[in-house]
Amino acid sequence: MTNQAEESTQHLDGVAHAIAGNPRLWRTLLFAHTPDTSGDCHACFGVRWPCGTRTLAERAEEIHAAS
């Protein structure tokens, strides 16, 4: 049986694989989801950086680079 953290990682990886073939998408996400001066995500308004979207886009970039 997998725990919740493992399931979350597997889900993130699955979505990252799905968008890895679309560099325009994950590059746009990387561009938009940057830290502001208070350490929050610029695009997510009040969410600490790195946000989940930034993490997803970084993982998609890694997958793209490895292929």
PyMOL Python script that loads the backbone (N, CA, C, O; Angstrom):
from pymol import cmd

cmd.read_pdbstr("""\
ATOM      1  N   MET A   1       0.842  -1.182   0.000  1.00  0.00           N
ATOM      2  CA  MET A   1       0.000   0.000   0.000  1.00  0.00           C
ATOM      3  C   MET A   1       0.890   1.249   0.000  1.00  0.00           C
ATOM      4  O   MET A   1       1.875   1.306   0.736  1.00  0.00           O
ATOM      5  N   THR A   2       0.547   2.245  -0.819  1.00  0.00           N
ATOM      6  CA  THR A   2       1.337   3.467  -0.882  1.00  0.00           C
ATOM      7  C   THR A   2       0.772   4.493   0.086  1.00  0.00           C
ATOM      8  O   THR A   2      -0.423   4.509   0.379  1.00  0.00           O
ATOM      9  N   ASN A   3       1.656   5.345   0.573  1.00  0.00           N
ATOM     10  CA  ASN A   3       1.166   6.396   1.451  1.00  0.00           C
ATOM     11  C   ASN A   3       0.776   7.616   0.626  1.00  0.00           C
ATOM     12  O   ASN A   3       0.983   7.652  -0.587  1.00  0.00           O
ATOM     13  N   GLN A   4       0.214   8.603   1.291  1.00  0.00           N
ATOM     14  CA  GLN A   4      -0.312   9.779   0.592  1.00  0.00           C
ATOM     15  C   GLN A   4       0.788  10.562  -0.121  1.00  0.00           C
ATOM     16  O   GLN A   4       0.562  11.068  -1.220  1.00  0.00           O
ATOM     17  N   ALA A   5       1.969  10.673   0.478  1.00  0.00           N
ATOM     18  CA  ALA A   5       3.068  11.407  -0.157  1.00  0.00           C
ATOM     19  C   ALA A   5       3.520  10.711  -1.438  1.00  0.00           C
ATOM     20  O   ALA A   5       3.806  11.373  -2.436  1.00  0.00           O
ATOM     21  N   GLU A   6       3.587   9.380  -1.415  1.00  0.00           N
ATOM     22  CA  GLU A   6       3.977   8.629  -2.611  1.00  0.00           C
ATOM     23  C   GLU A   6       2.934   8.792  -3.711  1.00  0.00           C
ATOM     24  O   GLU A   6       3.282   8.964  -4.879  1.00  0.00           O
ATOM     25  N   GLU A   7       1.667   8.737  -3.343  1.00  0.00           N
ATOM     26  CA  GLU A   7       0.600   8.912  -4.327  1.00  0.00           C
ATOM     27  C   GLU A   7       0.646  10.306  -4.936  1.00  0.00           C
ATOM     28  O   GLU A   7       0.435  10.469  -6.138  1.00  0.00           O
ATOM     29  N   SER A   8       0.919  11.305  -4.115  1.00  0.00           N
ATOM     30  CA  SER A   8       1.014  12.669  -4.614  1.00  0.00           C
ATOM     31  C   SER A   8       2.176  12.813  -5.593  1.00  0.00           C
ATOM     32  O   SER A   8       2.040  13.459  -6.632  1.00  0.00           O
ATOM     33  N   THR A   9       3.321  12.209  -5.262  1.00  0.00           N
ATOM     34  CA  THR A   9       4.489  12.251  -6.138  1.00  0.00           C
ATOM     35  C   THR A   9       4.203  11.539  -7.448  1.00  0.00           C
ATOM     36  O   THR A   9       4.585  12.023  -8.513  1.00  0.00           O
ATOM     37  N   GLN A  10       3.537  10.396  -7.382  1.00  0.00           N
ATOM     38  CA  GLN A  10       3.197   9.652  -8.591  1.00  0.00           C
ATOM     39  C   GLN A  10       2.241  10.456  -9.466  1.00  0.00           C
ATOM     40  O   GLN A  10       2.377  10.468 -10.689  1.00  0.00           O
ATOM     41  N   HIS A  11       1.279  11.123  -8.845  1.00  0.00           N
ATOM     42  CA  HIS A  11       0.326  11.945  -9.594  1.00  0.00           C
ATOM     43  C   HIS A  11       1.058  13.104 -10.259  1.00  0.00           C
ATOM     44  O   HIS A  11       0.845  13.373 -11.441  1.00  0.00           O
ATOM     45  N   LEU A  12       1.914  13.788  -9.517  1.00  0.00           N
ATOM     46  CA  LEU A  12       2.693  14.899 -10.063  1.00  0.00           C
ATOM     47  C   LEU A  12       3.522  14.425 -11.243  1.00  0.00           C
ATOM     48  O   LEU A  12       3.562  15.088 -12.279  1.00  0.00           O
ATOM     49  N   ASP A  13       4.184  13.284 -11.097  1.00  0.00           N
ATOM     50  CA  ASP A  13       5.015  12.754 -12.170  1.00  0.00           C
ATOM     51  C   ASP A  13       4.175  12.418 -13.403  1.00  0.00           C
ATOM     52  O   ASP A  13       4.608  12.652 -14.531  1.00  0.00           O
ATOM     53  N   GLY A  14       2.991  11.879 -13.194  1.00  0.00           N
ATOM     54  CA  GLY A  14       2.115  11.560 -14.314  1.00  0.00           C
ATOM     55  C   GLY A  14       1.702  12.801 -15.081  1.00  0.00           C
ATOM     56  O   GLY A  14       1.705  12.805 -16.312  1.00  0.00           O
ATOM     57  N   VAL A  15       1.351  13.843 -14.367  1.00  0.00           N
ATOM     58  CA  VAL A  15       0.961  15.094 -15.021  1.00  0.00           C
ATOM     59  C   VAL A  15       2.173  15.725 -15.696  1.00  0.00           C
ATOM     60  O   VAL A  15       2.062  16.250 -16.803  1.00  0.00           O
ATOM     61  N   ALA A  16       3.332  15.676 -15.036  1.00  0.00           N
ATOM     62  CA  ALA A  16       4.554  16.231 -15.626  1.00  0.00           C
ATOM     63  C   ALA A  16       4.897  15.519 -16.929  1.00  0.00           C
ATOM     64  O   ALA A  16       5.304  16.162 -17.897  1.00  0.00           O
ATOM     65  N   HIS A  17       4.737  14.207 -16.963  1.00  0.00           N
ATOM     66  CA  HIS A  17       4.980  13.455 -18.199  1.00  0.00           C
ATOM     67  C   HIS A  17       4.009  13.896 -19.293  1.00  0.00           C
ATOM     68  O   HIS A  17       4.374  13.978 -20.466  1.00  0.00           O
ATOM     69  N   ALA A  18       2.771  14.177 -18.893  1.00  0.00           N
ATOM     70  CA  ALA A  18       1.758  14.577 -19.869  1.00  0.00           C
ATOM     71  C   ALA A  18       2.077  15.937 -20.498  1.00  0.00           C
ATOM     72  O   ALA A  18       1.766  16.155 -21.669  1.00  0.00           O
ATOM     73  N   ILE A  19       2.687  16.851 -19.747  1.00  0.00           N
ATOM     74  CA  ILE A  19       2.972  18.172 -20.310  1.00  0.00           C
ATOM     75  C   ILE A  19       4.418  18.333 -20.778  1.00  0.00           C
ATOM     76  O   ILE A  19       4.766  19.357 -21.366  1.00  0.00           O
ATOM     77  N   ALA A  20       5.251  17.346 -20.528  1.00  0.00           N
ATOM     78  CA  ALA A  20       6.668  17.444 -20.909  1.00  0.00           C
ATOM     79  C   ALA A  20       6.849  17.640 -22.407  1.00  0.00           C
ATOM     80  O   ALA A  20       7.811  18.275 -22.837  1.00  0.00           O
ATOM     81  N   GLY A  21       5.945  17.108 -23.195  1.00  0.00           N
ATOM     82  CA  GLY A  21       6.046  17.241 -24.638  1.00  0.00           C
ATOM     83  C   GLY A  21       5.550  18.579 -25.169  1.00  0.00           C
ATOM     84  O   GLY A  21       5.545  18.810 -26.378  1.00  0.00           O
ATOM     85  N   ASN A  22       5.138  19.450 -24.273  1.00  0.00           N
ATOM     86  CA  ASN A  22       4.641  20.767 -24.667  1.00  0.00           C
ATOM     87  C   ASN A  22       5.506  21.848 -24.009  1.00  0.00           C
ATOM     88  O   ASN A  22       5.092  22.468 -23.030  1.00  0.00           O
ATOM     89  N   PRO A  23       6.710  22.070 -24.553  1.00  0.00           N
ATOM     90  CA  PRO A  23       7.628  23.038 -23.941  1.00  0.00           C
ATOM     91  C   PRO A  23       7.050  24.436 -23.798  1.00  0.00           C
ATOM     92  O   PRO A  23       7.379  25.144 -22.845  1.00  0.00           O
ATOM     93  N   ARG A  24       6.208  24.841 -24.714  1.00  0.00           N
ATOM     94  CA  ARG A  24       5.618  26.179 -24.599  1.00  0.00           C
ATOM     95  C   ARG A  24       4.799  26.304 -23.310  1.00  0.00           C
ATOM     96  O   ARG A  24       4.815  27.347 -22.655  1.00  0.00           O
ATOM     97  N   LEU A  25       4.092  25.246 -22.957  1.00  0.00           N
ATOM     98  CA  LEU A  25       3.274  25.255 -21.744  1.00  0.00           C
ATOM     99  C   LEU A  25       4.136  25.332 -20.493  1.00  0.00           C
ATOM    100  O   LEU A  25       3.959  26.238 -19.678  1.00  0.00           O
ATOM    101  N   TRP A  26       5.080  24.384 -20.326  1.00  0.00           N
ATOM    102  CA  TRP A  26       5.835  24.395 -19.080  1.00  0.00           C
ATOM    103  C   TRP A  26       6.786  25.583 -18.989  1.00  0.00           C
ATOM    104  O   TRP A  26       7.091  26.032 -17.884  1.00  0.00           O
ATOM    105  N   ARG A  27       7.261  26.104 -20.113  1.00  0.00           N
ATOM    106  CA  ARG A  27       8.086  27.326 -20.065  1.00  0.00           C
ATOM    107  C   ARG A  27       7.259  28.525 -19.620  1.00  0.00           C
ATOM    108  O   ARG A  27       7.739  29.373 -18.867  1.00  0.00           O
ATOM    109  N   THR A  28       6.028  28.594 -20.082  1.00  0.00           N
ATOM    110  CA  THR A  28       5.129  29.670 -19.650  1.00  0.00           C
ATOM    111  C   THR A  28       4.868  29.574 -18.153  1.00  0.00           C
ATOM    112  O   THR A  28       4.857  30.586 -17.451  1.00  0.00           O
ATOM    113  N   LEU A  29       4.657  28.354 -17.668  1.00  0.00           N
ATOM    114  CA  LEU A  29       4.442  28.163 -16.233  1.00  0.00           C
ATOM    115  C   LEU A  29       5.680  28.557 -15.433  1.00  0.00           C
ATOM    116  O   LEU A  29       5.562  29.193 -14.385  1.00  0.00           O
ATOM    117  N   LEU A  30       6.855  28.190 -15.913  1.00  0.00           N
ATOM    118  CA  LEU A  30       8.094  28.571 -15.230  1.00  0.00           C
ATOM    119  C   LEU A  30       8.241  30.089 -15.195  1.00  0.00           C
ATOM    120  O   LEU A  30       8.661  30.649 -14.183  1.00  0.00           O
ATOM    121  N   PHE A  31       7.902  30.750 -16.287  1.00  0.00           N
ATOM    122  CA  PHE A  31       8.007  32.201 -16.377  1.00  0.00           C
ATOM    123  C   PHE A  31       7.047  32.895 -15.408  1.00  0.00           C
ATOM    124  O   PHE A  31       7.410  33.878 -14.762  1.00  0.00           O
ATOM    125  N   ALA A  32       5.828  32.380 -15.312  1.00  0.00           N
ATOM    126  CA  ALA A  32       4.794  33.023 -14.495  1.00  0.00           C
ATOM    127  C   ALA A  32       4.935  32.741 -13.005  1.00  0.00           C
ATOM    128  O   ALA A  32       4.624  33.599 -12.179  1.00  0.00           O
ATOM    129  N   HIS A  33       5.396  31.560 -12.661  1.00  0.00           N
ATOM    130  CA  HIS A  33       5.429  31.143 -11.253  1.00  0.00           C
ATOM    131  C   HIS A  33       6.829  31.351 -10.678  1.00  0.00           C
ATOM    132  O   HIS A  33       7.613  30.416 -10.509  1.00  0.00           O
ATOM    133  N   THR A  34       7.100  32.613 -10.387  1.00  0.00           N
ATOM    134  CA  THR A  34       8.383  33.037  -9.825  1.00  0.00           C
ATOM    135  C   THR A  34       8.129  33.657  -8.456  1.00  0.00           C
ATOM    136  O   THR A  34       7.002  34.049  -8.154  1.00  0.00           O
ATOM    137  N   PRO A  35       9.163  33.748  -7.627  1.00  0.00           N
ATOM    138  CA  PRO A  35       8.947  34.319  -6.294  1.00  0.00           C
ATOM    139  C   PRO A  35       8.824  35.843  -6.344  1.00  0.00           C
ATOM    140  O   PRO A  35       9.480  36.511  -7.143  1.00  0.00           O
ATOM    141  N   ASP A  36       7.972  36.370  -5.476  1.00  0.00           N
ATOM    142  CA  ASP A  36       7.912  37.822  -5.336  1.00  0.00           C
ATOM    143  C   ASP A  36       8.835  38.238  -4.187  1.00  0.00           C
ATOM    144  O   ASP A  36       9.550  37.403  -3.634  1.00  0.00           O
ATOM    145  N   THR A  37       8.820  39.483  -3.838  1.00  0.00           N
ATOM    146  CA  THR A  37       9.752  39.982  -2.822  1.00  0.00           C
ATOM    147  C   THR A  37       9.490  39.425  -1.422  1.00  0.00           C
ATOM    148  O   THR A  37      10.379  39.456  -0.570  1.00  0.00           O
ATOM    149  N   SER A  38       8.288  38.920  -1.178  1.00  0.00           N
ATOM    150  CA  SER A  38       7.979  38.344   0.134  1.00  0.00           C
ATOM    151  C   SER A  38       8.162  36.834   0.174  1.00  0.00           C
ATOM    152  O   SER A  38       7.929  36.212   1.210  1.00  0.00           O
ATOM    153  N   GLY A  39       8.578  36.232  -0.943  1.00  0.00           N
ATOM    154  CA  GLY A  39       8.800  34.789  -0.987  1.00  0.00           C
ATOM    155  C   GLY A  39       7.579  33.982  -1.385  1.00  0.00           C
ATOM    156  O   GLY A  39       7.581  32.754  -1.291  1.00  0.00           O
ATOM    157  N   ASP A  40       6.544  34.663  -1.827  1.00  0.00           N
ATOM    158  CA  ASP A  40       5.352  33.976  -2.316  1.00  0.00           C
ATOM    159  C   ASP A  40       5.425  33.862  -3.839  1.00  0.00           C
ATOM    160  O   ASP A  40       6.219  34.547  -4.484  1.00  0.00           O
ATOM    161  N   CYS A  41       4.596  33.000  -4.399  1.00  0.00           N
ATOM    162  CA  CYS A  41       4.525  32.854  -5.851  1.00  0.00           C
ATOM    163  C   CYS A  41       3.803  34.049  -6.442  1.00  0.00           C
ATOM    164  O   CYS A  41       2.731  34.440  -5.980  1.00  0.00           O
ATOM    165  N   HIS A  42       4.404  34.616  -7.463  1.00  0.00           N
ATOM    166  CA  HIS A  42       3.823  35.776  -8.143  1.00  0.00           C
ATOM    167  C   HIS A  42       2.439  35.470  -8.713  1.00  0.00           C
ATOM    168  O   HIS A  42       1.541  36.308  -8.638  1.00  0.00           O
ATOM    169  N   ALA A  43       2.264  34.296  -9.271  1.00  0.00           N
ATOM    170  CA  ALA A  43       1.019  33.947  -9.952  1.00  0.00           C
ATOM    171  C   ALA A  43      -0.047  33.371  -9.022  1.00  0.00           C
ATOM    172  O   ALA A  43      -1.238  33.443  -9.324  1.00  0.00           O
ATOM    173  N   CYS A  44       0.371  32.807  -7.907  1.00  0.00           N
ATOM    174  CA  CYS A  44      -0.584  32.116  -7.029  1.00  0.00           C
ATOM    175  C   CYS A  44      -1.134  32.985  -5.892  1.00  0.00           C
ATOM    176  O   CYS A  44      -2.037  32.552  -5.176  1.00  0.00           O
ATOM    177  N   PHE A  45      -0.621  34.169  -5.720  1.00  0.00           N
ATOM    178  CA  PHE A  45      -1.156  35.123  -4.750  1.00  0.00           C
ATOM    179  C   PHE A  45      -1.274  34.556  -3.326  1.00  0.00           C
ATOM    180  O   PHE A  45      -2.327  34.061  -2.926  1.00  0.00           O
ATOM    181  N   GLY A  46      -0.202  34.637  -2.599  1.00  0.00           N
ATOM    182  CA  GLY A  46      -0.205  34.229  -1.203  1.00  0.00           C
ATOM    183  C   GLY A  46       0.274  32.815  -0.941  1.00  0.00           C
ATOM    184  O   GLY A  46       0.338  32.398   0.215  1.00  0.00           O
ATOM    185  N   VAL A  47       0.609  32.074  -1.968  1.00  0.00           N
ATOM    186  CA  VAL A  47       1.125  30.714  -1.812  1.00  0.00           C
ATOM    187  C   VAL A  47       2.650  30.788  -1.786  1.00  0.00           C
ATOM    188  O   VAL A  47       3.257  31.439  -2.637  1.00  0.00           O
ATOM    189  N   ARG A  48       3.260  30.129  -0.822  1.00  0.00           N
ATOM    190  CA  ARG A  48       4.728  30.141  -0.720  1.00  0.00           C
ATOM    191  C   ARG A  48       5.340  29.558  -1.981  1.00  0.00           C
ATOM    192  O   ARG A  48       4.811  28.619  -2.576  1.00  0.00           O
ATOM    193  N   TRP A  49       6.469  30.138  -2.375  1.00  0.00           N
ATOM    194  CA  TRP A  49       7.206  29.683  -3.541  1.00  0.00           C
ATOM    195  C   TRP A  49       8.289  28.717  -3.091  1.00  0.00           C
ATOM    196  O   TRP A  49       8.916  28.985  -2.066  1.00  0.00           O
ATOM    197  N   PRO A  50       8.554  27.628  -3.770  1.00  0.00           N
ATOM    198  CA  PRO A  50       7.936  27.224  -5.028  1.00  0.00           C
ATOM    199  C   PRO A  50       6.554  26.609  -4.795  1.00  0.00           C
ATOM    200  O   PRO A  50       6.370  25.783  -3.901  1.00  0.00           O
ATOM    201  N   CYS A  51       5.618  27.015  -5.590  1.00  0.00           N
ATOM    202  CA  CYS A  51       4.256  26.492  -5.533  1.00  0.00           C
ATOM    203  C   CYS A  51       4.206  25.141  -6.251  1.00  0.00           C
ATOM    204  O   CYS A  51       5.180  24.719  -6.874  1.00  0.00           O
ATOM    205  N   GLY A  52       3.080  24.489  -6.154  1.00  0.00           N
ATOM    206  CA  GLY A  52       2.914  23.200  -6.812  1.00  0.00           C
ATOM    207  C   GLY A  52       3.031  23.286  -8.320  1.00  0.00           C
ATOM    208  O   GLY A  52       3.565  22.379  -8.957  1.00  0.00           O
ATOM    209  N   THR A  53       2.537  24.371  -8.894  1.00  0.00           N
ATOM    210  CA  THR A  53       2.615  24.545 -10.343  1.00  0.00           C
ATOM    211  C   THR A  53       4.059  24.698 -10.788  1.00  0.00           C
ATOM    212  O   THR A  53       4.456  24.145 -11.813  1.00  0.00           O
ATOM    213  N   ARG A  54       4.847  25.444 -10.026  1.00  0.00           N
ATOM    214  CA  ARG A  54       6.271  25.612 -10.354  1.00  0.00           C
ATOM    215  C   ARG A  54       6.980  24.258 -10.286  1.00  0.00           C
ATOM    216  O   ARG A  54       7.766  23.920 -11.171  1.00  0.00           O
ATOM    217  N   THR A  55       6.699  23.490  -9.238  1.00  0.00           N
ATOM    218  CA  THR A  55       7.305  22.171  -9.081  1.00  0.00           C
ATOM    219  C   THR A  55       6.940  21.267 -10.246  1.00  0.00           C
ATOM    220  O   THR A  55       7.789  20.540 -10.760  1.00  0.00           O
ATOM    221  N   LEU A  56       5.687  21.307 -10.662  1.00  0.00           N
ATOM    222  CA  LEU A  56       5.223  20.522 -11.798  1.00  0.00           C
ATOM    223  C   LEU A  56       5.957  20.924 -13.082  1.00  0.00           C
ATOM    224  O   LEU A  56       6.419  20.062 -13.828  1.00  0.00           O
ATOM    225  N   ALA A  57       6.060  22.210 -13.332  1.00  0.00           N
ATOM    226  CA  ALA A  57       6.730  22.693 -14.542  1.00  0.00           C
ATOM    227  C   ALA A  57       8.218  22.331 -14.542  1.00  0.00           C
ATOM    228  O   ALA A  57       8.773  21.981 -15.583  1.00  0.00           O
ATOM    229  N   GLU A  58       8.856  22.415 -13.380  1.00  0.00           N
ATOM    230  CA  GLU A  58      10.274  22.029 -13.291  1.00  0.00           C
ATOM    231  C   GLU A  58      10.448  20.546 -13.589  1.00  0.00           C
ATOM    232  O   GLU A  58      11.398  20.154 -14.265  1.00  0.00           O
ATOM    233  N   ARG A  59       9.532  19.721 -13.086  1.00  0.00           N
ATOM    234  CA  ARG A  59       9.602  18.278 -13.341  1.00  0.00           C
ATOM    235  C   ARG A  59       9.370  17.991 -14.824  1.00  0.00           C
ATOM    236  O   ARG A  59      10.039  17.129 -15.393  1.00  0.00           O
ATOM    237  N   ALA A  60       8.440  18.695 -15.452  1.00  0.00           N
ATOM    238  CA  ALA A  60       8.198  18.519 -16.887  1.00  0.00           C
ATOM    239  C   ALA A  60       9.432  18.903 -17.680  1.00  0.00           C
ATOM    240  O   ALA A  60       9.765  18.237 -18.659  1.00  0.00           O
ATOM    241  N   GLU A  61      10.111  19.955 -17.282  1.00  0.00           N
ATOM    242  CA  GLU A  61      11.347  20.362 -17.946  1.00  0.00           C
ATOM    243  C   GLU A  61      12.424  19.285 -17.820  1.00  0.00           C
ATOM    244  O   GLU A  61      13.140  19.005 -18.782  1.00  0.00           O
ATOM    245  N   GLU A  62      12.540  18.682 -16.633  1.00  0.00           N
ATOM    246  CA  GLU A  62      13.514  17.594 -16.431  1.00  0.00           C
ATOM    247  C   GLU A  62      13.200  16.408 -17.333  1.00  0.00           C
ATOM    248  O   GLU A  62      14.095  15.837 -17.957  1.00  0.00           O
ATOM    249  N   ILE A  63      11.933  16.044 -17.398  1.00  0.00           N
ATOM    250  CA  ILE A  63      11.520  14.911 -18.237  1.00  0.00           C
ATOM    251  C   ILE A  63      11.799  15.211 -19.705  1.00  0.00           C
ATOM    252  O   ILE A  63      12.286  14.348 -20.436  1.00  0.00           O
ATOM    253  N   HIS A  64      11.494  16.421 -20.133  1.00  0.00           N
ATOM    254  CA  HIS A  64      11.739  16.837 -21.518  1.00  0.00           C
ATOM    255  C   HIS A  64      13.229  16.761 -21.840  1.00  0.00           C
ATOM    256  O   HIS A  64      13.615  16.257 -22.895  1.00  0.00           O
ATOM    257  N   ALA A  65      14.051  17.253 -20.943  1.00  0.00           N
ATOM    258  CA  ALA A  65      15.497  17.255 -21.162  1.00  0.00           C
ATOM    259  C   ALA A  65      16.063  15.834 -21.231  1.00  0.00           C
ATOM    260  O   ALA A  65      17.032  15.590 -21.949  1.00  0.00           O
ATOM    261  N   ALA A  66      15.475  14.911 -20.503  1.00  0.00           N
ATOM    262  CA  ALA A  66      15.958  13.543 -20.476  1.00  0.00           C
ATOM    263  C   ALA A  66      15.533  12.736 -21.707  1.00  0.00           C
ATOM    264  O   ALA A  66      16.087  11.672 -21.981  1.00  0.00           O
ATOM    265  N   SER A  67      14.551  13.251 -22.440  1.00  0.00           N
ATOM    266  CA  SER A  67      14.060  12.482 -23.601  1.00  0.00           C
ATOM    267  C   SER A  67      14.783  12.842 -24.874  1.00  0.00           C
ATOM    268  O   SER A  67      14.487  12.285 -25.931  1.00  0.00           O
TER     269      SER A  67
END
""", "prot")
cmd.dss("prot")
cmd.show_as("cartoon", "prot")
cmd.util.cbc("prot")
cmd.orient("prot")
